[in-house]
Amino acid sequence: MRKSMALLALSVGVSLLPMSAFADAEKPANLIADGIPAVPDAMVAATRPYMEFRTAGFRGWNPVDKSMLISTRFGNVAQLHVVKMPMGARTQISFEAEPVGGSWSPQGDVLLVSKDTGGSEFFQLYTLKDGKLTLLTDGKSRNGFQGFSKDGELIAYSSTRRNGTDNDLYVMNPRAPKTDRMVAEVKGGGWGFADFAPDKKTAVIAEYVSVTKSNLYLLDLATGQKTPIGDHKKDIAYGGATFAPDGTLWVTSDEGSDFQRLGTLDIKTGKFTPKSPEPKWDVDSFDISDDGSMIAYSVNEAGVTRLRLLDPKTGKSTPVTGLPDGTIGGFDFAPWGEIGLTLASAKAASDAYSVDPKTMTVKRWTQSETGGLDPNVNAEPQFVEVTSFDKEKVSGFLYRPDPKKFPGKRPLIVNIHGGPEGQSTTGFLGRTNYLVNELGIAVFYPNVRGSTGFGKRFVSLDNGPFLRENSVKDIGAFLDVLDKDAGVDASKIAVTGGSYGGYMCYAVAIRYGARLKGANCVVAISNFVTFLENTQSYRRDLRRVEYGDERDPKQKAKLLEISPMTSVAKLNIPLMVVTGANDPRVPQSEADQMVAAVRAKGGMAWHLVGKDEGHGFAKKANQDYQFWASLIFWEKTLLGE
């Protein structure tokens, strides 16, 4: 791989021609690069192999020809493809300008597709046939597909059609769109279907209140009557609910535990009976075989996913050992018993696999390209656990450069996840592998308090405005330990993060700026009050539960106090801000006000805006340019170019 002259100068410690001596790469038309230098062609050439990795995600099985439906990208965005055998050809079947997701009906006669425009997240539902989409929804509201009935006749979905805010519940026969009807008018943006009952007369629906509380109801599809399941006064979170063929309702629940467990829920009494043996870790998801003889479920062990199989008759749980360590995405039983799934690891991009539960045979169905690079050289993450300011244990994953290639102390980027109810897990770093493998930059992914995967108590430790800054202090605890690490250069540390991680990026830059070289903050909250006032109405109340309610004077005062905009005078390190103009979650105004404030006091603030993007860049051309602009930022700040 050929390095640019500037990057070569970095590696050998001599001064060569400046980047301005080279031709500049063309910027995508829908990007605004405000204050950002042009990207030199030399940088594009040097990084090109790292831009050309692909990923593949399992989307379901075709019950007719036993092919696998996957999502992968050959052009600018991910599209649907069919794979007819393990390691077979990927045949593209959707051809849209925007990313699409899809699911086959249980009979294989209908392919249901979901798609938005420009990252707006106002998804519409379609059927796809012969490369053409047929619109099923109104083309205006936000619609969420939530599954087929067991016989495939009906689809279930939520929609904000009525008033733009509330997630009312609908059913439809997608073969006859005029059958569309609302079955439950609700209040709030957290409603959705969990599953149709086998007789198709009722369904279990869920009201998401917060990460630690959700309410289940039995919905009569004919009358719309909602009957509560269990005691809704209790703080119980349900992660999933699915009917077995015999009518037993299986759920994941944290009732009686700090963690999500797999078990059965009595619809009449609300009694939860745990069936999975794991006492410490969350059961993330599960699926039941068509004949009810086997349940596959995934366990989140501090960011590494383990797949297990449960025999519901005997209660025996068996681990699937043939899969690489990594993160497992959505999985699903085929009618013939095979389990399809998505898996990503440090040394392999996200790909589709299958498991035969009878023989435990693992088959890889796709092997995504890595730009010609050997993925086996990628660093495996090191688990790091520290004690924070209040004796709370917090952890994360550290990816170190090869010490033989890059001996001694290395620069470090702290990359903070969003959510805040999210989690940094082990997986493929994609473009970031360039930073680790070619520039010798270490990257640390922390899980501060409030992250999921570590129990109900831990995820609640940052709730509301009065606890919010404790998660920022956790980064200080990590810095204290990493500063003393023999492989980290304490004088060259920077921070980045997206969404809530973007807020953390601003907050860390303000609180710990003297220890940092720069901050690259993506789709970031800069003022909690203006964020809550301007985020889309369908999600506003859900965010108030997590962050605080700006309508309450005491909470508003605290929200303003902890907002980065309030302390912008203390943000004295170089800043880069990345924004999606169509972002429904964190609107562009959050970035605009931060950039303006930093510049008004004479500070450096680069601003990259995607006019055709939402909450994070989804189009390859834009993602590539974002990486190159960020690389220039790191060279000028973290690496001192």
Buried (B, 14 or more C-beta within 10 A) or exposed (E): BEBBBBBBBBEEEEEEEEBEEBEBBEBBEBBEBBEBBBBBBBBBBBBBBBBBBBBBBBBBBBBEEBBBBBBBBEEBBBBBBBBBEBEEEBEBBBEBEBBBBBBBBBEBBBBBBBBBBBBBBBBBBBBBEEEEBEEBBEEEBBBBBBBBBBEBBBBBBBBBBEEEBBBBBBBBBBEEBEEBEBBBEBEBBBBBBBBBBBEBEBBBBBBBBBBBBBBBBBBBBEEEEBEEBBEBEEBBBBBBBBBBEEEBBBBBBBBEBBBBBBBBBEBEEBEBEBBBEBEEBBBBBBBBBBEBBBBBBBBBBBBBBBBBBBEBEEEEBEEBEBBBBBBBBBBBBBBEBBBBBBBBBBBBBBBBBBBBBEEEEBBBBBBBBBBEBEBEEBBEBEEBEBEBEEEBEBBBBBBBBEEEEBEEBBBBBBBBBBBBBBBBBBBBBBBBBBBBBBBBBBBBBBBBBBBBBBBBEBBBBBBBBBBBBBBBBBBBBBBBEBBEBEBBBEEBBBBBBBBBBBBBBBBBBBBBBEBBBBBBBBBBBBBBBBBBEBBBBBBBBBBBBBBBBBEEEEBBEBBBBBBBBBBBEEBBBBBBBBBBBBBBBBBBBBBBBBBEBBBEEEBBBBBBBBBBBBBBBBBBBBBBBBBBBBBBBBBBBBBEB
